[in-house]
């Protein structure tokens, strides 16, 4: 392995440091050296680089990341975040007994973060969390700083009056307890020989001579750091005073200019005043080729990146080993991995792969959805059909060879778990058990690990890794199970799944490197590709959730967004210091609120660096995908003699019949009519779990039919009405089971529909009761009439009447409407046969026409019950006089329309696009 150098033979920061340390010994014994970096990645690269430079067998130095360095010199065990949160919950619950863990967790994490900052910034916790109403205490604590005292008093006045809101009161209640919670937490941790990293750093900073009594401070090297907390600064000062080395990685361009935020911490760091190694001049001296490319969407950027990497891999002058892809977050990693060209064989990924992107997680996710939608009644456990099928379609479900004993589609939306085979039933029943949530997940992962052992090594490793994580979390929670309920355990497991990143194994030096911006600290590359260089990603928007308001943060010199921006800027510009080729990709598509604009760093390149630094060659390109012009052909079925012959045959044979619905469809759009009734193109079948208007209407008609069938040929009375109402609940429930869900449990969305159906039925009964005496003689009965058109073509006209009543005057046809249908009173026959908004009139008059020709003698009226606005005055009807006045013209117009359909018309699209909105064939028509 060769020492890595960047363009123009510029030595990397780590290589320069290795050379310097190697030159400090002649006996090849570096065992007393301790080298500390910001990250483990930088520590690893230094070890490899340093070992390569040595020409003889040598004793190597100890190399740490800063976190490992603190842990190494801390006698207590540094606890993980979850364990710390659980420890804190046991203390917090002493003061807020009724709070559950789910409610506590966000508050607890926020408070612990504040405690950590207080420790790292060496702030007296009793001072910052002073009693909100103790003015004298505040004046005493801050008597030496009048400005700070005034700022704090202004903040505390918010809580001093008696009109404070409930939120302020709650804040004050917790705030005043924070010093006590702090003391109790760290006392408890100390008793258990535990601590946090922030508290350990505070302890080291306050007494470094004790902690580091066995370390040779003069042989300690701190390298590649930037923004130091007060605790870290004290530690660095201790090492510097004892002749230890501090090596910075900076450039004169942003350090020496007060306007450059990237150098903010260097300019305000007293440790750099006496000695500043290394501050180079790479920004002005090294030739850099920068290409800024705007590409729509992240997927477009990643695809473009793949093309650039393919060109790089084919370029014999480029070195893929000196190339890095920098991603703003790990969510982009799956897309990048899919887009890598086959020419790139060696790869190392520093950031973890999100567990939520794996097949293993998807299987567990489907199991969780199934559990959430499972219905448990007194007698049986019902599984949600769609969720079960989702799980069953996952390839990992085949770890059980047989799942079901019959066709589940016959069960509706739910089915009982006992129809499954024994193994499947046992697995699902165990998973649904709420008593042992941890055991259920661990058991599922053990089955997956055993199943995947012979299937796919990568997924097997992922499942095995997560099994180990689950078992560790389970062991961690054992001491706290007395205060954790089922929901808390579920939350901990869910957070584990959402936050776990699967570590990659790869060659740390050779091949393409993929990492996040923070992982690049102290590392240098020749070729750099950065994806999504937009505001919000570079710099990353970090919402600092804290109990400590901005005023107090400023007063106690805690970091605010200003410091965060300075840190982000340093990491970004430092990455470019020694690079030769820099490719910066950004998303050109902004969101609805004008967000997602290109990063301020790009603007700095365009409007500052491009003019000040002539050695930077900056090109800006915007990639726009080619627009393929599509010539849409509006579909049209033209009339031909052949088509007429086919239609004559279809209608004459009765293969196609006319109805009110089909005629309304033709009037709405003749092409839609052709697709549905002539070509019989079926609509896409979807098993919708929600009860749409069509199913709702079907259930209402069925329920009313069942109830009214029992009282046919009887004069409608109060007694009959009462009997119908009494039976309506059971009939509606049976209807829902028949039409929607076989195992309906009177729960959820369908329960609301049940109540609406019952209410509608009661409205129909009440409206019927207000009518003059009548008998119901037919329900849901179809009628057909033959009609002879020209050329002796006989057609069939059909209609199903929801109900026919016999009245003193004759007969009444009643139709129930669950939608917004209206009976327009201002009409003529021409409008009825040409305008879709008169569809109700067309239907009712066609019913009258059918009834007259079906031997119903006497006066015939037809009307609708519009159930959304039903009136006690009876159905909204076409009067018998209206029908008598228009019946002949209706008959003529009907024949004309039928002959137009069979013999004359072309079938074309409607010109009214509103009619296409809910048409199932709109995709065919390009609408």
Secondary structure by P-SEA (a helix, b strand, c coil): ccccccccccccaaaaaaaaaaacccccccccbbbbcccaaaaaaaaaaaaaaccccccccccccaaaaaaaacccccccaaaaaaaaaaaaaaaccccccccaaaaaaaaaaaaaaaaaaccccccccccccaaaaaaaaccccaaaaaaaaaaacccccccccaaaaaaaaaaaaaaaaaaaaaaaaaaaccccaaaaaaaaaacccccccccccccccccccccccaaaaaaaaaaaaabbbbbbbbbccccccccccccccccccccccccccccccccccbbbbbbbbbbccaaaaaaaaaaaaaaaaaccccccccbbbbbccccaaaaaaaaccccccbbbbcccccccccaaaaaaaaaaaaaaacccccccccccaaaaaaaaaccccccccccccccccccccccccccccaaaaaaaaaaaccccaaaaaaaaaaaaaaaaccccaaaaaaaaaaaaaaaaaaaaaccccccccaaaaaaaaaaaaacbbbbbbccccccbbbbcccccccccccbbbbcccccccccccccccccccaaaaaaaccccaaaaaaaaaaaaaaaaccccbbbbbbbccccccccccccaaaaaaaccccccccccbbbbbbbbccccccccccccccccaaaaaaaaaaaaaccccccaaaaaaaaacaaaaaacccccccccccccccccaaaaaaaaaaaaaaaacccccccccaaaaaaaaaaaaaaaaaaaaaccccccccccaaaaaaaaaaaaaaaaaaaaaaccbbbbcccbbbbbbbbbccccbbbbbbbbbcbbbbcccbbbbbbbbcccccccccccaaaaaccccaaaaaaaaaaaaaaaaaccccbbbbbbcccccccccccccccaaaaaacaaaaaaaaaaaaaaacccccccccccccccccccccccccc
